[in-house]
């Protein structure tokens, strides 16, 4: 069964061609962007969409392709309109810490200083809107509602960072993975897809580096959850949450079964 993310990746070329045709005909492409209801751009009034379109350029990103590298000059911000990315830091000892995963509707770059503090890499073929920093700041001045929406997103990111600290510092491997599946399920539901069927475009190693575990532990816990009837591994990265209530109990520390 195809996931929404996989379908998005397959449609990148089609959507890009459509946007080019709309631009050639003088039609504002932001009016037809399927990601707009999910992103910060939803705060921009219809009357100001031309300003939004003028500030952005469309970027295509391939699977495994790097969008920005850690310590590069942070001269642009990005809005994910299709596909998925991972963001990570390389530690002094050579190990990697995955900071998060970005999906359609996510915004990259809020709170940045002079240089990027992470590397962003495509997990699937994708598409983003790139906002040069200077144009972006002018857009914020012209559209206060856009700025307010960004502040709300920044607040949500702080809450997510606090939750991640709790997850890494206090939860068991089983609780961490159940929490991760629960979070992806909630995100899938916000994208308009069934919450019980999620797509994981990242590898087990990516998940391990995000949750502070080993790849072997992640694989073992997935296998245990499958054997217990909590999840069904459908293949190609698709996971069906057979027992979401049970997974929520595990995530909350209320089910200690090995």
VOPAGU-2260 file (C-alpha; in pm, 1 decimal, decimal comma):
REM VOPAGU-2260
SITE   aa  ch    i         X         Y         Z
SITE  UNK   A    0       0,0       0,0       0,0
SITE  UNK   A    1     144,8     336,2     -97,4
SITE  UNK   A    2     187,9     602,3     169,1
SITE  UNK   A    3     104,0     968,2     126,3
SITE  UNK   A    4     474,0    1053,9     145,1
SITE  UNK   A    5     560,2     808,1    -129,4
SITE  UNK   A    6     281,7     946,5    -345,8
SITE  UNK   A    7     410,3    1299,8    -284,3
SITE  UNK   A    8     755,1    1196,2    -402,6
SITE  UNK   A    9     616,8    1046,2    -723,2
SITE  UNK   A   10     418,0    1361,5    -798,1
SITE  UNK   A   11     707,0    1608,3    -762,3
SITE  UNK   A   12     768,9    1628,7   -1136,9
SITE  UNK   A   13     399,8    1670,4   -1216,8
SITE  UNK   A   14     347,7    1943,7    -960,4
SITE  UNK   A   15     661,3    2127,0   -1066,1
SITE  UNK   A   16     544,7    2129,5   -1428,3
SITE  UNK   A   17     204,4    2257,4   -1321,0
SITE  UNK   A   18     360,2    2538,8   -1116,1
SITE  UNK   A   19     577,2    2639,7   -1412,4
SITE  UNK   A   20     273,8    2649,7   -1642,3
SITE  UNK   A   21      78,9    2858,0   -1389,8
SITE  UNK   A   22     365,3    3103,6   -1356,8
SITE  UNK   A   23     390,3    3133,2   -1735,4
SITE  UNK   A   24      20,4    3216,8   -1750,4
SITE  UNK   A   25      51,9    3481,0   -1481,1
SITE  UNK   A   26    -128,8    3272,0   -1219,2
SITE  UNK   A   27       0,6    3293,0    -861,9
SITE  UNK   A   28     141,0    2941,9    -788,7
SITE  UNK   A   29      98,4    2983,8    -409,3
SITE  UNK   A   30    -278,3    2981,9    -458,0
SITE  UNK   A   31    -256,5    2622,7    -581,4
SITE  UNK   A   32       6,6    2488,9    -342,7
SITE  UNK   A   33    -127,4    2173,6    -174,8
SITE  UNK   A   34     108,9    2221,3     119,4
SITE  UNK   A   35     -13,7    2571,1     202,8
SITE  UNK   A   36    -291,0    2462,7     447,1
SITE  UNK   A   37     -28,3    2265,6     642,4
SITE  UNK   A   38     246,4    2525,8     652,9
SITE  UNK   A   39     317,1    2870,9     792,5
SITE  UNK   A   40     204,6    3010,6     457,2
SITE  UNK   A   41    -156,5    2949,0     558,0
SITE  UNK   A   42    -135,1    3269,7     762,2
SITE  UNK   A   43     -69,0    3479,5     452,7
SITE  UNK   A   44    -391,6    3645,7     328,2
SITE  UNK   A   45    -496,1    3578,7     -29,4
SITE  UNK   A   46    -424,9    3942,0    -113,4
SITE  UNK   A   47     -60,4    3898,4     -11,0
SITE  UNK   A   48      13,0    3568,8    -185,7
SITE  UNK   A   49     189,1    3751,7    -467,9
SITE  UNK   A   50     438,4    3884,7    -210,5
SITE  UNK   A   51     492,4    3530,1     -85,9
SITE  UNK   A   52     547,9    3392,4    -435,1
SITE  UNK   A   53     786,8    3675,3    -519,5
SITE  UNK   A   54     999,5    3602,1    -211,0
SITE  UNK   A   55    1039,4    3229,7    -278,4
SITE  UNK   A   56    1203,8    3005,1    -533,1
SITE  UNK   A   57    1121,4    2635,3    -571,9
SITE  UNK   A   58    1396,4    2385,0    -495,0
SITE  UNK   A   59    1388,3    2014,9    -583,3
SITE  UNK   A   60    1576,8    1780,4    -353,0
SITE  UNK   A   61    1674,4    1422,6    -433,1
SITE  UNK   A   62    1688,3    1130,9    -192,8
SITE  UNK   A   63    2020,7    1146,2      -9,6
SITE  UNK   A   64    2092,3    1495,3    -143,3
SITE  UNK   A   65    2212,4    1756,7     105,1
SITE  UNK   A   66    2011,1    2078,4     120,7
SITE  UNK   A   67    2235,2    2267,5     364,4
SITE  UNK   A   68    2545,9    2169,1     558,8
SITE  UNK   A   69    2634,4    2244,4     917,5
SITE  UNK   A   70    2839,8    2567,1     947,7
SITE  UNK   A   71    2741,9    2689,0     600,2
SITE  UNK   A   72    2625,6    3054,2     594,6
SITE  UNK   A   73    2257,5    3057,4     691,4
SITE  UNK   A   74    2145,3    3274,4     403,8
SITE  UNK   A   75    1810,1    3104,0     333,7
SITE  UNK   A   76    1506,1    2958,2     506,5
SITE  UNK   A   77    1294,0    2675,4     366,5
SITE  UNK   A   78     935,6    2556,0     363,7
SITE  UNK   A   79     887,4    2184,4     289,1
SITE  UNK   A   80     609,4    2141,0      33,1
SITE  UNK   A   81     662,3    1772,1     -50,5
SITE  UNK   A   82     873,1    1481,5      69,4
SITE  UNK   A   83    1074,9    1428,7     386,6
SITE  UNK   A   84    1415,0    1532,6     522,9
SITE  UNK   A   85    1632,9    1456,5     823,6
SITE  UNK   A   86    1840,7    1711,3    1011,4
SITE  UNK   A   87    2147,9    1608,4    1206,4
SITE  UNK   A   88    2474,3    1717,7    1368,0
SITE  UNK   A   89    2809,7    1544,3    1357,2
SITE  UNK   A   90    2962,1    1518,4    1704,8
SITE  UNK   A   91    3334,9    1576,0    1776,2
SITE  UNK   A   92    3384,1    1200,1    1825,1
SITE  UNK   A   93    3255,2    1134,1    1474,3
SITE  UNK   A   94    2914,2    1007,0    1582,1
SITE  UNK   A   95    2592,8    1148,9    1442,3
SITE  UNK   A   96    2292,3    1284,1    1629,9
SITE  UNK   A   97    1972,2    1310,5    1429,7
SITE  UNK   A   98    1785,9    1616,8    1555,5
SITE  UNK   A   99    1457,5    1552,8    1379,7
SITE  UNK   A  100    1263,5    1468,8    1067,0
SITE  UNK   A  101    1079,8    1719,6     849,5
SITE  UNK   A  102     768,8    1650,2     644,5
SITE  UNK   A  103     528,5    1842,4     422,8
SITE  UNK   A  104     432,9    2168,6     591,2
SITE  UNK   A  105     741,6    2197,1     811,7
SITE  UNK   A  106     954,6    2510,1     810,9
SITE  UNK   A  107    1332,8    2506,3     835,2
SITE  UNK   A  108    1536,5    2798,1     959,6
SITE  UNK   A  109    1343,8    2969,8    1239,3
SITE  UNK   A  110    1587,3    3085,8    1505,8
SITE  UNK   A  111    1898,2    3049,4    1289,8
SITE  UNK   A  112    2191,1    3281,9    1338,5
SITE  UNK   A  113    2473,4    3341,7    1091,9
SITE  UNK   A  114    2539,8    2975,0    1014,3
SITE  UNK   A  115    2338,1    2656,1     995,9
SITE  UNK   A  116    2369,7    2449,8    1311,6
SITE  UNK   A  117    2283,0    2126,0    1134,6
SITE  UNK   A  118    2292,5    1938,3     805,5
SITE  UNK   A  119    1963,1    1879,6     622,8
SITE  UNK   A  120    1939,3    1582,4     386,0
SITE  UNK   A  121    1656,7    1441,5     175,4
SITE  UNK   A  122    1500,2    1116,4     293,1
SITE  UNK   A  123    1283,4    1104,9     -19,1
SITE  UNK   A  124    1264,1    1307,1    -338,2
SITE  UNK   A  125    1108,6    1633,8    -230,8
SITE  UNK   A  126    1033,4    1996,0    -298,2
SITE  UNK   A  127    1086,8    2310,2     -92,9
SITE  UNK   A  128    1035,0    2682,3    -119,8
SITE  UNK   A  129    1358,1    2870,2     -54,4
SITE  UNK   A  130    1336,6    3215,8     103,9
SITE  UNK   A  131    1655,3    3426,4      89,0
SITE  UNK   A  132    1696,1    3581,5     432,7
SITE  UNK   A  133    1668,4    3943,7     318,9
SITE  UNK   A  134    1352,0    3883,0     117,7
SITE  UNK   A  135    1211,7    3681,2     404,9
SITE  UNK   A  136    1261,7    3964,2     653,7
SITE  UNK   A  137    1086,1    4205,3     417,2
SITE  UNK   A  138     799,5    3957,5     387,8
SITE  UNK   A  139     763,0    3948,1     766,2
SITE  UNK   A  140     746,1    4328,2     775,3
SITE  UNK   A  141     476,6    4328,9     508,1
SITE  UNK   A  142     271,1    4045,3     657,5
SITE  UNK   A  143     241,2    4048,8    1040,8
SITE  UNK   A  144      12,5    3742,1    1035,0
SITE  UNK   A  145     294,7    3542,4     877,9
SITE  UNK   A  146     529,3    3652,0    1155,1
SITE  UNK   A  147     278,6    3551,0    1424,0
SITE  UNK   A  148     242,2    3206,0    1267,9
SITE  UNK   A  149     619,9    3164,7    1269,9
SITE  UNK   A  150     631,6    3256,7    1638,2
SITE  UNK   A  151     370,8    2988,3    1707,5
SITE  UNK   A  152     580,5    2736,0    1516,9
SITE  UNK   A  153     890,7    2838,8    1710,0
SITE  UNK   A  154     702,6    2786,6    2036,5
SITE  UNK   A  155     597,0    2440,0    1920,5
SITE  UNK   A  156     958,3    2357,9    1834,0
SITE  UNK   A  157    1067,1    2450,6    2186,4
SITE  UNK   A  158     800,4    2219,8    2330,7
SITE  UNK   A  159     914,1    1942,3    2097,3
SITE  UNK   A  160    1276,2    1993,2    2204,9
SITE  UNK   A  161    1172,5    1964,3    2570,0
SITE  UNK   A  162     982,5    1644,3    2494,8
SITE  UNK   A  163    1288,1    1507,0    2315,9
SITE  UNK   A  164    1503,0    1579,3    2620,8
SITE  UNK   A  165    1258,6    1382,0    2836,3
SITE  UNK   A  166    1252,4    1099,7    2583,4
SITE  UNK   A  167    1632,0    1069,8    2570,3
SITE  UNK   A  168    1690,0    1117,5    2940,7
SITE  UNK   A  169    1415,4     919,5    3111,8
SITE  UNK   A  170    1246,3     671,1    2880,6
SITE  UNK   A  171    1340,4     311,8    2806,7
SITE  UNK   A  172    1414,3     194,6    2452,7
SITE  UNK   A  173    1064,7      47,2    2429,4
SITE  UNK   A  174     906,6     371,7    2549,6
SITE  UNK   A  175    1117,7     580,7    2313,5
SITE  UNK   A  176    1012,7     384,8    2006,0
SITE  UNK   A  177     645,4     379,5    2109,6
SITE  UNK   A  178     665,0     757,6    2160,3
SITE  UNK   A  179     825,7     796,7    1818,4
SITE  UNK   A  180     554,4     590,4    1645,8
SITE  UNK   A  181     286,8     786,9    1831,1
SITE  UNK   A  182     439,0    1118,9    1717,4
SITE  UNK   A  183     461,5    1008,4    1352,9
SITE  UNK   A  184     101,1     886,6    1373,2
SITE  UNK   A  185     -14,9    1225,5    1500,5
SITE  UNK   A  186     176,2    1394,9    1220,4
SITE  UNK   A  187      26,6    1159,6     960,9
SITE  UNK   A  188    -321,9    1241,1    1084,8
SITE  UNK   A  189    -253,2    1616,1    1056,7
SITE  UNK   A  190    -156,5    1555,5     693,4
SITE  UNK   A  191    -504,9    1412,8     635,6
SITE  UNK   A  192    -411,6    1043,8     621,1
SITE  UNK   A  193    -530,3     758,6     848,4
SITE  UNK   A  194    -342,4     771,9    1178,8
SITE  UNK   A  195    -307,7     394,3    1203,2
SITE  UNK   A  196     -97,3     358,2     885,9
SITE  UNK   A  197     227,8     549,6     896,0
SITE  UNK   A  198     521,9     567,8     658,9
SITE  UNK   A  199     880,1     573,1     787,5
SITE  UNK   A  200    1106,3     695,0     505,2
SITE  UNK   A  201    1404,3     692,9     740,3
SITE  UNK   A  202    1624,8     389,9     811,0
SITE  UNK   A  203    1647,1     203,6    1141,0
SITE  UNK   A  204    1987,7     368,6    1186,5
SITE  UNK   A  205    1829,6     713,2    1141,0
SITE  UNK   A  206    1571,4     626,9    1406,2
SITE  UNK   A  207    1845,3     497,0    1636,5
SITE  UNK   A  208    2048,1     815,5    1597,2
SITE  UNK   A  209    1736,5    1019,5    1674,0
SITE  UNK   A  210    1635,6     820,9    1982,6
SITE  UNK   A  211    1983,7     766,3    2125,7
SITE  UNK   A  212    1976,0     390,4    2069,0
SITE  UNK   A  213    2167,1     136,7    1863,3
SITE  UNK   A  214    2036,0      11,9    1530,4
SITE  UNK   A  215    2017,2    -338,7    1677,0
SITE  UNK   A  216    1799,6    -219,8    1967,1
SITE  UNK   A  217    1561,3     -40,2    1732,9
SITE  UNK   A  218    1525,3    -351,1    1516,9
SITE  UNK   A  219    1472,3    -572,4    1823,1
SITE  UNK   A  220    1201,1    -349,2    1969,5
SITE  UNK   A  221    1020,5    -328,2    1634,3
SITE  UNK   A  222    1028,9    -707,2    1614,8
SITE  UNK   A  223     900,2    -739,8    1971,6
SITE  UNK   A  224     613,7    -497,9    1906,0
SITE  UNK   A  225     523,6    -693,7    1594,2
SITE  UNK   A  226     526,0   -1026,8    1778,4
SITE  UNK   A  227     304,7    -883,1    2050,6
SITE  UNK   A  228      49,6    -765,7    1793,5
SITE  UNK   A  229     111,9    -397,2    1859,5
SITE  UNK   A  230     222,8    -316,8    1503,0
SITE  UNK   A  231     229,2    -476,8    1159,4
SITE  UNK   A  232     530,6    -415,9     936,0
SITE  UNK   A  233     376,9    -378,2     592,5
SITE  UNK   A  234     704,5    -334,6     402,7
SITE  UNK   A  235     853,3     -40,9     209,8
SITE  UNK   A  236     860,4     161,0     530,6
SITE  UNK   A  237     487,7     130,5     601,0
SITE  UNK   A  238     384,3      41,4     956,0
SITE  UNK   A  239      28,9     -29,0    1067,0
SITE  UNK   A  240     -43,6      55,5    1428,8
SITE  UNK   A  241    -261,5    -241,2    1524,6
SITE  UNK   A  242    -286,8    -143,7    1892,5
SITE  UNK   A  243    -252,0     237,1    1918,9
SITE  UNK   A  244    -395,3     238,3    2271,4
SITE  UNK   A  245    -133,3     -12,8    2381,6
SITE  UNK   A  246     141,7     187,1    2215,2
SITE  UNK   A  247      23,3     502,3    2393,6
SITE  UNK   A  248      38,4     312,5    2722,6
SITE  UNK   A  249     394,9     203,1    2649,0
SITE  UNK   A  250     493,2     557,9    2551,2
SITE  UNK   A  251     353,1     686,1    2879,5
SITE  UNK   A  252     542,9     428,5    3084,1
SITE  UNK   A  253     233,3     229,9    3183,4
SITE  UNK   A  254     328,5     -98,5    3015,8
SITE  UNK   A  255     660,8    -253,8    3115,6
SITE  UNK   A  256     632,2    -582,4    2929,5
SITE  UNK   A  257     956,2    -686,0    2760,1
